[in-house]
Amino acid sequence: MSDEPRPRRFLTISQAADELNVNQNQIRALLRTGELRGVQVGGRGLWRIGANDIEDFIGEAYRRTAERIAEGELKDEGDTDSE
Protein backbone atom coordinates (compact mmCIF):
# COMPACT_ATOMS: atom_id res chain seq x y z
CA MET A 1 0.00 0.00 0.00
CA SER A 2 1.11 3.51 -0.71
CA ASP A 3 1.62 6.03 2.08
CA GLU A 4 0.64 8.87 -0.26
CA PRO A 5 -2.56 10.66 0.73
CA ARG A 6 -5.53 9.94 -1.48
CA PRO A 7 -6.65 13.01 -3.47
CA ARG A 8 -9.88 14.57 -2.34
CA ARG A 9 -12.89 13.49 -4.32
CA PHE A 10 -15.14 16.32 -3.11
CA LEU A 11 -14.47 19.92 -2.18
CA THR A 12 -16.38 22.32 0.03
CA ILE A 13 -17.56 25.67 -1.33
CA SER A 14 -14.57 27.28 0.40
CA GLN A 15 -12.10 24.82 -1.13
CA ALA A 16 -13.65 25.22 -4.59
CA ALA A 17 -13.42 29.01 -4.24
CA ASP A 18 -9.73 28.70 -3.33
CA GLU A 19 -9.12 26.36 -6.28
CA LEU A 20 -10.71 28.81 -8.75
CA ASN A 21 -9.39 31.91 -6.97
CA VAL A 22 -12.88 33.42 -6.60
CA ASN A 23 -15.05 34.19 -3.59
CA GLN A 24 -17.53 31.75 -2.10
CA ASN A 25 -20.53 33.74 -3.36
CA GLN A 26 -19.30 33.21 -6.93
CA ILE A 27 -19.19 29.45 -6.35
CA ARG A 28 -22.73 29.52 -4.92
CA ALA A 29 -23.92 31.46 -7.99
CA LEU A 30 -22.28 28.95 -10.34
CA LEU A 31 -23.95 26.10 -8.46
CA ARG A 32 -27.37 27.81 -8.63
CA THR A 33 -27.12 28.35 -12.39
CA GLY A 34 -25.81 24.84 -12.99
CA GLU A 35 -22.60 26.09 -14.61
CA LEU A 36 -20.73 24.22 -11.89
CA ARG A 37 -21.99 20.80 -10.87
CA GLY A 38 -22.35 19.99 -7.22
CA VAL A 39 -24.40 17.90 -4.82
CA GLN A 40 -26.11 18.76 -1.59
CA VAL A 41 -25.52 16.26 1.19
CA GLY A 42 -26.77 15.82 4.71
CA GLY A 43 -29.71 17.28 6.54
CA ARG A 44 -28.35 20.81 6.25
CA GLY A 45 -27.89 20.56 2.49
CA LEU A 46 -24.17 21.25 2.49
CA TRP A 47 -22.73 21.62 -1.00
CA ARG A 48 -19.93 19.41 -2.21
CA ILE A 49 -18.24 19.84 -5.58
CA GLY A 50 -16.44 16.95 -7.23
CA ALA A 51 -12.78 17.54 -8.05
CA ASN A 52 -13.54 16.28 -11.57
CA ASP A 53 -16.39 18.79 -11.82
CA ILE A 54 -13.94 21.61 -11.09
CA GLU A 55 -11.69 20.33 -13.89
CA ASP A 56 -14.68 20.04 -16.26
CA PHE A 57 -15.74 23.60 -15.40
CA ILE A 58 -12.23 24.90 -16.12
CA GLY A 59 -12.09 23.05 -19.46
CA GLU A 60 -15.48 24.43 -20.47
CA ALA A 61 -14.44 27.94 -19.41
CA TYR A 62 -11.35 27.67 -21.62
CA ARG A 63 -13.50 26.49 -24.53
CA ARG A 64 -16.03 29.33 -24.12
CA THR A 65 -13.25 31.90 -23.77
CA ALA A 66 -11.49 30.68 -26.91
CA GLU A 67 -14.79 30.84 -28.79
CA ARG A 68 -15.41 34.41 -27.64
CA ILE A 69 -11.88 35.44 -28.60
CA ALA A 70 -12.32 33.92 -32.06
CA GLU A 71 -15.57 35.88 -32.46
CA GLY A 72 -13.83 39.12 -31.42
CA GLU A 73 -15.92 39.52 -28.28
CA LEU A 74 -12.99 39.71 -25.85
CA LYS A 75 -10.03 42.03 -25.73
CA ASP A 76 -6.87 41.94 -23.67
CA GLU A 77 -7.15 43.64 -20.29
CA GLY A 78 -4.76 46.37 -21.43
CA ASP A 79 -6.63 47.17 -24.67
CA THR A 80 -8.49 50.45 -24.84
CA ASP A 81 -10.85 51.80 -27.47
CA SER A 82 -8.96 55.10 -27.67
CA GLU A 83 -5.82 53.62 -29.24
C-alpha positions, -999 to 999 in steps of 0.1 A, spaced: 0 0 0 11 35 -7 16 60 21 6 89 -3 -26 107 7 -55 99 -15 -66 130 -35 -99 146 -23 -129 135 -43 -151 163 -31 -145 199 -22 -164 223 0 -176 257 -13 -146 273 4 -121 248 -11 -137 252 -46 -134 290 -42 -97 287 -33 -91 264 -63 -107 288 -87 -94 319 -70 -129 334 -66 -151 342 -36 -175 318 -21 -205 337 -34 -193 332 -69 -192 294 -63 -227 295 -49 -239 315 -80 -223 290 -103 -240 261 -85 -274 278 -86 -271 284 -124 -258 248 -130 -226 261 -146 -207 242 -119 -220 208 -109 -224 200 -72 -244 179 -48 -261 188 -16 -255 163 12 -268 158 47 -297 173 65 -284 208 63 -279 206 25 -242 212 25 -227 216 -10 -199 194 -22 -182 198 -56 -164 170 -72 -128 175 -80 -135 163 -116 -164 188 -118 -139 216 -111 -117 203 -139 -147 200 -163 -157 236 -154 -122 249 -161 -121 230 -195 -155 244 -205 -144 279 -194 -113 277 -216 -135 265 -245 -160 293 -241 -132 319 -238 -115 307 -269 -148 308 -288 -154 344 -276 -119 354 -286 -123 339 -321 -156 359 -325 -138 391 -314 -159 395 -283 -130 397 -259 -100 420 -257 -69 419 -237 -71 436 -203 -48 464 -214 -66 472 -247 -85 505 -248 -108 518 -275 -90 551 -277 -58 536 -292 
